[in-house]
Amino acid sequence: MVFFFWGMGLFMDELRTQILHEIMRIYGPNQGQSIGAVIVPAFMGDFKKVLDNSDSMDEVSEEYMTEDKRIHLILTGRKTLGRKGTKYTITDCEFNGINIKCEHAVY
């Protein structure tokens, strides 16, 4: 199995940046930066586990919400088999009802 999570490609970096930007828009730059530094890696890490535990290659979705309910994130993705093993791809990302273009971010 090959994990692309920490060796993120350009699309994954862009997705993280877009999510962080939306968080900062809600909470302001200072609080948003510190909140985003904690929850973005937590949400992405958990979603990778969801994909890893999936029994099929079908798309799966997972919803995340902060305790104060100001952030509602829905990640959709799938795992696929590649030459070097299993790849995990985020195919759709919805942040508070806004569809964030993720260009099939691989991790």
N, C-alpha and C positions, 0 to 999 in steps of 0.2 A: 504494500500500500504506500502510496505517495501522498503526503499532505502538503498542500500549497498554502496553508493558512499563514504561517509566519514568513514564508518567502513569497509574500503577496505580489501579484502582478499589478500592472498599472491600473486595471479596472477596479481591483479591490481597494487600492489606495484612494482612487477617485470616489468610490462608494463611501468609504469611511469619512472622507473629507466632506462629502455632501451631507451625510448624516450629522456630523459635528457642526456644520454650518447651520442646519435646521435647529439643532439643540441650542446653539448660541443665539439664534433668533428668538427662541422662546424664553430663555433664562437670562439673556444678556451675555456680553463677552466674558466677563470674569467667572461668574458662576457656571455659565455654559461650558467653558473650557474645562473646569474641574469636574463637572458632572459627566461631560462627554468622555473625559480621559478614563473614567471608571466604567460607565455603562456600555459604551460602544464595544470595547474588547470583551466585556462580559456577555453581551447579547450575541456577538459574532462567534465567540467560543462555544456558547451553548448551542447555537444553531448548527455549528459544525458537528457537535455530538449528536444532535437530532438526525442530521444527514447520515452520519456514520452508523447509527443504530437502525436506520431504515432498512427493511428487509427487501425492498424492491428498488428498481431504478426509476420509479415514477416520481413526479414532483411531490414534494411535501411542503407544508407551510407551518409556520410557528408564529404566534403572536406574543409580543412583549409590551409591558406597560410599566411605567414608573409608579412608585407608591402614591405620588401626588396626582397621577392620572393626566399629566400634561403631555406625556409622550406615549404614543401608541404606534408601535412598529410591527409590521408584518413582513416577515422574510419568507420567500418561496425559493426552493432550489431542488437540486437533484444530485445524486452521485452517478458518475459514469465511469466506465472502464476505459483506460487509455493504455498506451504502450508501456508506460512506466508504472502502472497500477491504477488505483482509484483516484478520481478527481472529484472535487466537491465544487459545485457551481451554484451561485446565487442567480436565479433567473428573474426575480422580481423583488422589488423593495417598495413598500408603502409606508410613508411616515405621516401620521396624523391626516390620513386621507389623501396625501399628495404622493403620486407615483414618482419615485426617484429613478432616473435612468441609470441602470447598472451595467448594461452592455455584457451581460453574462459574466459577472465577476467570478474568477476562479480562485479558490484557496485550498 
